Amino acid sequence: MRVKHNILITAGNTWAPIDDVRVITNIFSGETGLTIAYTLAKKGFNVTLILGDIRVSLENYKHRRLKIIRALTFKSFFKTTKKEVQTKKYKVLIHAAAISDFLLKKQIKGKVKSTKQITLALTPTPKIVDKIKKWDPEILLIKFKLEANISKDKLFKIALKSKKKSQADLIIANKLPMEKKHIFYLLKSKKQSKKIVGKKNLALKLASIFHKELNANTRN
């Protein structure tokens, strides 16, 4: 009987609040992470999805083996991810979320009047993905790296450097502009790469990898 392994996935974008009603966020929809989560659940994995803000309907991604935890702000996303990883019940973490890179040094209380000119002072956020292996050294970490308008060679160089920094086991590199048949590259090393076309095919490839790797190396 095949073991139903637990997989943790992050998806969606996060908010950096400006005041009580306004936030800074990014353009990403969460569709890639949702597609992976839903596909893995259909393939028999027990999936927990930490989900930020999204721009697609959740109706198409419901499954009995897919548990969703919402975390919209950077702070709540950080706290939730840390809590889940530290349970050490997950074999894999796929970090596909588009996390906020900056926060306000001090959030403004109340609602800023729209007639008032303001200047925002931003400070870099800590990288959640760089902390995963500290929270659970045994977890299999899959990291995404996205760049914009650069060559494939440069993308690979940046992605592999990012992989090393986070101690990721695999990095999925891709670049803007986003296309309907978007191209992803699975990278283990400079000489070990695989091109995948489309989000669904990426999800299916990951499912295939996990069925092979996890059943061969079951955590005690």
N, C-alpha and C positions, 0 to 999 in steps of 0.2 A: 504493500500500500504506500503510495507516494505521500510524503510529508507536505502539509500545506504551510509553507514558510511565511513568516510575517515580513512585509515590506513597507517601509515608510517613504512617502513621497511628499515633496513640497512643490507647490504650484501657485500661480497667480502673482499679482504685484502687491506691494505693501504701501501703506500710507505714512507720510511724515507730516503730522499735523502742523498747521500754521496757527490757527486759532481754534475755537470750538466748532467751527463749521467748514473750514477750508483745509485742504491737504495738498502736499506735493506728492505726485506719484509718477508712473511711467506709462508707456504705450502698450505694454504687453497684456495679452488677453487671458492667459492661463490655459489655453487650449492644448498646448503640447503636454503639459503635466497631467491634465485631466484625461487626455487620450491614453497616455501611458498607464495611469492608475486604473482606468476602466478596463483596458485590455488585459492587464495583469490579473485583475479580479476575475475576468471571464476565463482566464487560463488556469484558475485554481489557486492563486495566491491570496493570502489574507492581507489586504491593503489598507493602511491608514494614510489618509491624505490631509496634510496641513495646508489649508487653502486660504489665500489672501483674497484681494479684490479680483473679480473676473469680469470679462465682457462677453461671455457666452452663457447659454442657458444650462443649468444643471440637470434639466429633465432628461437629457440624452446620455447622462453618465451615472445613472442610478444602478447599483448592484448590491446584492445581499452581502458580498464579501468586501465591499468598499465602505469604509467608515470615514466620514469627513469631519474634520475639526476646523472651524473658521477662526482666523486670526488676521485682522485687517491692518493694524498698525505695526510698524517695525518692532516696537517694544513687546507687543503681545506675541508676535511671530517668533522672536528670539526666545522668549520665555517658554512658549509651547514646544518649540523644536528641542530646546535643551531638556525639558522635562521628559519628552517622549524618547529621545536618544538615550538618556541616562537610565531608562528602565532596562536597557540591554536585552529587550525582547525581539528586536528586529535584526534580521540577517543582512538587510540591504537598506541604504538610504539613497534615493534618487533626488538630488537637489536641483529641481527645475524652476524654482520660484525666482521671480525678478525682484530681488530685495532692494529696498531703498539704500542708496549709497550715501545719502546725507540726511541729517536731522537739523532742525533749528536748535541753536544753542539754548534758546529759551522760548517755549511755546507761549503765544500771546493768549491771555485769558479773555473769555467772552468772544465777541464778534467785532472784528475791525470794520469800521465804517467804510463803505465803498468809495467815499469821496476823499479818503485820507491816503496820502502817499506814504508807503512804508519801505524800509530796507530790511532785508532778511539776512541774518548771519547764520551760515550753515557750517556744520562740523561733520567730518566723515563718520560713518557708522562702523562698528566692529564687524568683521566678516564672519557671518554665521558658519559658512562652509569650512573655514579654517579652524573651527573649534570642534568639529564633529569627532575627529579621531582622538581628541583629548577626552571627550565625554564617553566614547566607547571605541577603544582601539581596535576591536575585533570586527566592527561593522564594515561591510563592503560599501565603499563610498563611490557613487557615480555623480560626477560634477558636470554642469553645463558651462560652456564659455562662449559668449556671443561678442562679436566685434562688428564694425561697420565699414563697408567699402574698402577692404584690404585684400591683398592677394592670398591665395590658398597657402603658399609657403609661409607668409607672415602670420596667418591665422594659426597654423600648426605650431609655429615657434612660440607664440603667445600662449596658446592652449597648453602646451606641454610644460611650460614654465609655471603656469597656474596650477596644473595637476600636481607638480612636485611640491609647490607651496602648501597645498591643502592635504597632501598625502593621499590624494584620491587614487582609487584603483583603476578607474577608467574615466576619461573625460570626453564629453560630446561637444565638439566644436561646430559652430555655425555662424553665419554672418548676415547682416542686413544688406539689401532689402529682403524682407520676408516674401516668399512666393508661395503659390498654391501647392506646388510640388517642391517644397523646401528641401534643401540638401543639408544633411548632417554627416559629420565625420566622427566615427568612434575611434578614439586614439588610446593606445596603451603605451606606445613609444613612437619614435620618429619612423621606425620601420614597420610598425604594426598599426595599420589604419584600415578602416572600412567605410566606404561611402554608402549612405542610406538615403533614399529619396522618399520624402513624405513622412508625416507624423505617425500614421498608422503602421507603416513598415518599420519605423524606428521602434515603436512599442512592441511589435511582434518579434523583432530581433532581440530586444532586451529579455522578453519572456523566454525565448529559446536559450539565451545565455544563462539565465537564472535556473532554468530547469536542469541544465547540464551541470553547472558549477555548484549549486546549492545542494543538490542531491548527492553529489560526489564528496562534498565537504560539510556534512551536517555538524553544526556546533553542538558540543557536549553540554 
